[in-house]
């Protein structure tokens, strides 16, 4: 199968004198995103040769803790949904979602 189209997603991270992120912007032209501001990035890349996950987690120093908690919760929910789409393992996906509910409850992101 030949590649017929490529798509490019870029992140630009502005750092302070201590190399701590001050600002993050990203572009995804195919999605209509141009210089969109963000406060955090979580990126995972699968290295199939080493059978290992490479990660990059960045957040700006002004990212509010309550938003970070919400960001983690939404990321976990998204991972459960992606896991189900990728594996069709409904039972484990449901278990993951149960943990997401527990996580949200303990962080008081949702009411009991």
C-alpha angles and dihedrals in degrees: 000000000000123000107248100177138018127205128201129209118184136186126202117199120194111206132199124227089281092051092250114144114261097171139004126200130175141195132205106167095186088057095045093249116143124172092335113178120235136175098209145021130197112186127176125187123187114225100204093188094056094030089229139121119241113206139195119186117177133167134171118251090243094057104127115237092231090055090047090055090050090046091054092047094050090046091053091049090049090050091053090051093046091047090055093048091047099044107018086226099146095172096056091041089055089049090051090050090050088056090049089054090049091047092051092047094050091048089046092238089137131030119254 
